[in-house]
Amino acid sequence: GRRARGARRRVPLRWRGLQRSQGREAAERLHDWTRACLTPPHLTVYLHAPHPVIKRRLVRRDGACSSARLAFIAEADELARARLARGPHLKHVVVNTDRPPEESFRDVLKALRT
């Protein structure tokens, strides 16, 4: 619920602070070194929807969606995709959630079975 969403929001904020203080390249090296110390997941499922879809869903759920929030979501998306690109050895699947939930869920199950 709310706690999980809040935890995810802080990651890009911390990343921005690290980039400002150390520079992007040093921040990426530190991030990669830290991740190398952790056991990698067996599978990463990245749920993705186009930004207009995300905005529409947030407005429906929360009543509004500011441009600052959309910019934050775009930055978090960019960071997540960059992480997947830097870790090609990580098994991952990107699931488009701009369709009925049953279809997206089928793709997730398919990825888990392979």
C-alpha positions in Angstrom: 0.0 0.0 0.0 1.0 3.5 0.8 4.3 2.6 2.6 5.6 0.7 -0.5 4.7 3.6 -2.8 6.5 6.0 -0.5 9.6 3.9 -0.4 9.8 3.7 -4.2 9.4 7.5 -4.4 12.5 8.1 -2.3 14.8 6.1 -4.6 14.9 8.7 -7.4 15.3 11.5 -4.9 18.3 9.8 -3.3 19.7 9.1 -6.8 19.4 12.7 -7.8 21.2 13.8 -4.6 24.0 11.3 -5.2 24.4 12.4 -8.8 24.6 16.1 -7.8 27.3 15.4 -5.2 29.3 12.8 -7.0 28.4 13.1 -10.7 26.4 10.7 -12.8 29.3 8.3 -13.7 30.5 7.9 -10.1 26.9 7.5 -8.9 26.3 4.7 -11.5 29.6 3.0 -10.4 28.6 3.2 -6.7 25.1 1.9 -7.5 26.5 -1.0 -9.6 29.0 -1.9 -6.9 26.3 -1.9 -4.2 24.0 -4.0 -6.4 26.9 -6.5 -7.0 27.0 -7.1 -3.3 23.4 -8.2 -3.3 22.0 -11.5 -4.6 20.3 -10.6 -7.9 16.6 -11.4 -8.3 15.7 -14.4 -10.4 13.3 -12.2 -12.4 12.5 -8.5 -12.5 9.0 -7.7 -13.7 8.8 -4.1 -14.8 5.2 -2.9 -15.2 5.0 -0.1 -17.7 2.3 2.2 -19.1 2.6 5.2 -21.3 2.7 8.5 -19.4 -0.8 9.7 -20.6 -2.3 6.4 -19.2 -0.5 6.9 -15.9 -1.8 10.4 -15.7 -5.3 9.3 -16.4 -5.2 6.6 -13.8 -3.7 9.0 -11.1 -6.3 11.6 -11.8 -9.0 9.0 -11.5 -7.6 7.7 -8.2 -6.3 10.9 -6.6 -8.3 13.6 -8.3 -5.3 15.3 -9.8 -1.8 14.8 -11.2 0.7 17.7 -11.3 3.3 18.2 -13.9 6.0 17.8 -11.2 4.6 14.4 -10.4 4.6 13.4 -14.1 8.2 14.6 -14.4 9.2 12.5 -11.4 7.5 9.4 -12.9 9.3 10.0 -16.2 12.7 10.3 -14.3 11.9 7.1 -12.3 11.1 5.3 -15.6 14.3 6.5 -17.2 16.3 5.2 -14.1 14.6 1.9 -14.1 15.2 1.3 -17.8 18.8 2.4 -17.5 19.3 -0.1 -14.7 17.9 -2.9 -16.9 20.1 -1.9 -19.8 23.2 -1.9 -17.6 22.4 -5.3 -16.2 21.7 -7.4 -19.4 22.6 -10.5 -17.3 19.5 -9.9 -15.2 16.4 -11.8 -16.3 13.7 -9.3 -16.8 10.4 -8.7 -18.6 8.8 -5.4 -19.4 5.0 -5.8 -19.3 2.8 -3.2 -21.0 -0.1 -2.5 -18.6 -2.0 -0.2 -21.0 -4.6 -3.0 -21.5 -6.9 -5.1 -19.4 -5.3 -6.4 -16.2 -5.9 -10.0 -17.3 -3.7 -9.6 -20.3 -0.9 -8.0 -18.3 -1.2 -10.7 -15.7 -0.9 -13.4 -18.4 2.4 -11.9 -19.5 3.7 -11.9 -16.0 2.7 -15.6 -15.5 4.3 -16.5 -18.8 7.6 -14.8 -17.7 7.5 -16.6 -14.3 7.1 -20.0 -16.1 10.0 -19.6 -18.4 
